[in-house]
Amino acid sequence: MLQYSTEQFLPVDIIKAWIFFTSPANLALITPPALGFKILTNLNGDEIAEGMKIDYTVKPIMGIPLHWQTVIGKVQKHKFFTDKQQKGPYKIWEHTHTFTEKNGGILMKDIVNYKLPLGWFGALAHLLFVRKKLEAIFAYRKLALEKLFL
């Protein structure tokens, strides 16, 4: 199992942060446009809830659209939530989002535990481009969040 983690301080209160991050529609605002990220599920503006399934399309490699489905796992309001891939490009994708009030804002942490399919080929793809792509996605997200909240 591989792991990627990052953290970011945002000068917003926990309620504003929680509302933003628990609205799946906001994912498109913080995802690089080149990924062609689109939510397929009609969410009606709903906040995430345990057991909620969300379907997307994403174009991670050469503009080829892939179906991705996640399910929301545990949710502890204003503290953390998890999402887990049900269908998609990874063999395993488990993402934990945590929020801690700190110094007039929130410290947001992301921990992604993941595993690629295809054995040694997946391991090679990870070394050649998957890890770099993941880092680039979260770097874009960090800049997008700074523009939105700073």
C-alpha positions as CSV (number, residue, x, y, z in Angstrom):
1,M,0.0,0.0,0.0
2,L,1.2,3.5,-0.9
3,Q,0.5,6.7,0.9
4,Y,0.3,10.4,0.0
5,S,-0.3,13.1,2.6
6,T,-0.4,16.8,2.6
7,E,-1.7,19.6,4.8
8,Q,-2.7,23.2,4.4
9,F,-3.7,26.0,6.7
10,L,-6.6,28.1,5.6
11,P,-7.7,31.3,7.4
12,V,-11.4,30.4,7.6
13,D,-13.7,29.2,10.3
14,I,-14.5,25.5,10.6
15,I,-18.1,26.0,9.5
16,K,-17.2,27.7,6.3
17,A,-14.5,25.1,5.6
18,W,-16.8,22.2,6.4
19,I,-19.5,23.5,4.1
20,F,-17.1,23.9,1.2
21,F,-15.3,20.6,1.5
22,T,-18.4,18.5,2.1
23,S,-20.1,19.8,-1.0
24,P,-19.0,17.4,-3.8
25,A,-19.8,20.0,-6.4
26,N,-16.8,22.1,-5.1
27,L,-14.4,19.3,-6.2
28,A,-14.4,20.7,-9.7
29,L,-13.2,24.1,-8.4
30,I,-10.1,22.6,-7.0
31,T,-9.3,19.9,-9.6
32,P,-7.0,20.7,-12.5
33,P,-9.1,21.5,-15.7
34,A,-6.9,19.1,-17.7
35,L,-8.4,16.2,-15.8
36,G,-11.8,16.9,-17.3
37,F,-13.4,16.1,-13.9
38,K,-17.2,15.9,-14.1
39,I,-19.7,14.8,-11.4
40,L,-22.3,12.5,-12.9
41,T,-24.4,12.0,-9.8
42,N,-27.3,14.5,-9.3
43,L,-26.5,15.7,-5.8
44,N,-29.1,18.5,-5.4
45,G,-26.6,20.5,-3.4
46,D,-26.6,17.9,-0.7
47,E,-23.8,17.7,1.9
48,I,-22.0,14.4,2.0
49,A,-23.3,11.7,4.3
50,E,-22.1,8.2,5.3
51,G,-22.9,5.8,2.5
52,M,-23.4,8.4,-0.2
53,K,-22.1,7.2,-3.6
54,I,-20.8,9.7,-6.1
55,D,-20.0,9.0,-9.7
56,Y,-17.5,11.0,-11.8
57,T,-15.6,10.9,-15.0
58,V,-12.0,11.9,-15.0
59,K,-9.4,11.9,-17.8
60,P,-6.1,11.1,-16.0
61,I,-4.2,9.7,-19.0
62,M,-4.1,11.0,-22.6
63,G,-7.6,12.5,-22.3
64,I,-9.2,9.1,-22.0
65,P,-12.4,9.4,-19.8
66,L,-12.6,6.9,-16.9
67,H,-15.6,6.2,-14.6
68,W,-14.8,6.8,-11.0
69,Q,-17.2,6.0,-8.1
70,T,-16.5,6.8,-4.5
71,V,-18.6,6.1,-1.4
72,I,-18.4,8.3,1.7
73,G,-17.3,6.4,4.7
74,K,-17.2,7.8,8.2
75,V,-18.2,11.4,8.8
76,Q,-17.6,13.2,12.0
77,K,-19.0,16.7,11.5
78,H,-16.4,19.5,11.6
79,K,-13.7,16.9,12.2
80,F,-13.2,14.5,9.3
81,F,-14.7,12.4,6.6
82,T,-13.4,9.6,4.4
83,D,-14.1,8.5,0.9
84,K,-13.2,5.2,-0.8
85,Q,-13.1,4.3,-4.4
86,Q,-15.7,1.7,-5.4
87,K,-14.9,1.8,-9.1
88,G,-12.0,3.5,-10.9
89,P,-8.4,3.6,-11.9
90,Y,-6.9,2.5,-8.6
91,K,-7.0,-1.0,-7.1
92,I,-7.5,0.8,-3.7
93,W,-8.1,4.5,-3.0
94,E,-9.0,5.6,0.6
95,H,-8.9,9.3,1.3
96,T,-9.2,10.8,4.7
97,H,-9.9,14.6,5.1
98,T,-9.3,16.1,8.6
99,F,-10.0,19.6,9.8
100,T,-8.5,21.0,13.0
101,E,-9.2,24.5,14.3
102,K,-5.9,26.3,14.8
103,N,-4.7,29.9,15.0
104,G,-7.8,31.6,13.7
105,G,-8.3,29.1,10.9
106,I,-8.2,25.5,10.1
107,L,-5.5,23.0,9.4
108,M,-6.7,20.7,6.7
109,K,-4.9,17.3,6.2
110,D,-5.4,14.8,3.5
111,I,-4.1,11.3,3.7
112,V,-4.6,9.0,0.7
113,N,-3.8,5.3,1.0
114,Y,-3.8,3.8,-2.5
115,K,-2.7,0.8,-4.5
116,L,-2.4,0.6,-8.3
117,P,-3.7,-2.4,-10.3
118,L,-1.6,-4.5,-12.8
119,G,1.2,-5.7,-10.5
120,W,4.7,-4.8,-11.7
121,F,3.3,-2.7,-14.5
122,G,1.3,-0.6,-12.0
123,A,4.4,-0.2,-9.9
124,L,6.4,1.0,-12.9
125,A,3.6,3.4,-13.9
126,H,3.7,4.8,-10.3
127,L,7.4,5.4,-10.5
128,L,7.2,7.0,-14.0
129,F,4.1,9.2,-13.7
130,V,1.3,8.3,-11.3
131,R,3.0,9.7,-8.1
132,K,4.0,12.9,-10.0
133,K,0.5,13.3,-11.3
134,L,-1.0,12.9,-7.8
135,E,1.5,15.5,-6.4
136,A,0.6,17.9,-9.2
137,I,-3.2,17.5,-8.5
138,F,-2.7,18.3,-4.8
139,A,-0.4,21.2,-5.7
140,Y,-3.0,22.6,-8.0
141,R,-5.6,22.1,-5.3
142,K,-3.5,24.0,-2.8
143,L,-3.1,27.0,-5.1
144,A,-6.8,26.9,-5.9
145,L,-7.7,26.9,-2.2
146,E,-5.4,29.8,-1.5
147,K,-7.1,31.8,-4.2
148,L,-10.5,31.0,-2.8
149,F,-9.8,31.5,0.8
150,L,-6.9,33.9,1.2
